[in-house]
Amino acid sequence: MTDRPTVLVTGGAGYIGSHACRALAAAGYRPVVYDNLSTGHRGFVAGPLITGDLLDGAALARAFADHNIAAVMHFAAASLVGESMSDPQKYYINN
């Protein structure tokens, strides 16, 4: 493993989350991405990637246990304005 503090970055395969991971790594942290890849891109992830959904409590618990998470940065959100108006329940549950 590593002695650098590990930060779980939900939505880390998306645009903002992937840039946050780069900044974390440059600042001496070890980012671990947790993303369901519904809108994120595997190619945006430079380090460890856990593919999973935020509603999967067991998968989240494994991520915390396996990676000794010190902090979480949450970027896993649906963000399409038009869709949020036509399907607000999806956004309420996810975000």
N, C-alpha and C positions, 0 to 999 in steps of 0.2 A: 504494500500500500504506500501511502505517502504521509508525511507529517504536516502537509498543508491542510488547512481547514477545508472541509468539503461543503459545498453549497448545492442543494437540490434546486434546479431551475425548471419549474414547470412551464411548458410551452417553449422550451429552449431550442426547438427546431424551427421556430418561427423567426420572423425578421428581427423584432425587438429582443426576444429572448436569446437569439444567437449572438447578437451584439453584446448583450449583458454577459454572456459566457466568455466572450473574448476579453472584455474589460476585467472580469473576475480573474481569469487566468493571468492576465498581465499584472494584476495587483497581488498575485501570489496565492490565490485560492484555487481549489480544484472543483470546477463545475461538473455536476452530473446532471444530464438532461433527462427529464421525464416528460414524454410527449406521446400523444396517440397518433401523430402524423396525419391527422385529418386535414390540416391545412399547412402544417410544417413540412420541412424537407430534410430527409436524412443527410443529404449532402451539406447542410448548414452546420452539422454537429461535428466538432473536432475531437471530443473526448468520449467518455462513456455515455451511452444512450440506453435508457430503459423505455421500451415501448409499452405504454399502458394508459388507462383512462383514470382520471381523477376520482371517478365514482367507484373505482375498484379498491376498496380499503385494504384488502389482503396484499395486493401488489404494492401499494404505497408503504405498508408496514414492512414488506420485504426490502424495499428500496432503502428505508431508514436503517434497517438492521444490517443490510449488506454493505452500506457505504458510510456508516458513522456520520450522519448528516449533522452539521453544526447550525445551519440556517437554511431557509427556503426563500427563494424569490419566485413570485407567482406571475407568470405571463400567459398562462393557458386560459385564454378567453376567446369566445366567439366575438367577432368584431365587424360584421357586415351590417351596416345601418339599415338598409332596405329589408334584409332578412329579419332583423330584430323587430321590425314593425309588423311583419307578416307572421312571425313565429316567436312571440315574446316568451312563451313558456320555455322554449329551448334555451334562450339566453338567461332566463331566471335560474334554471337548473344548473347550467354550465358555469356561468360567471359568478 
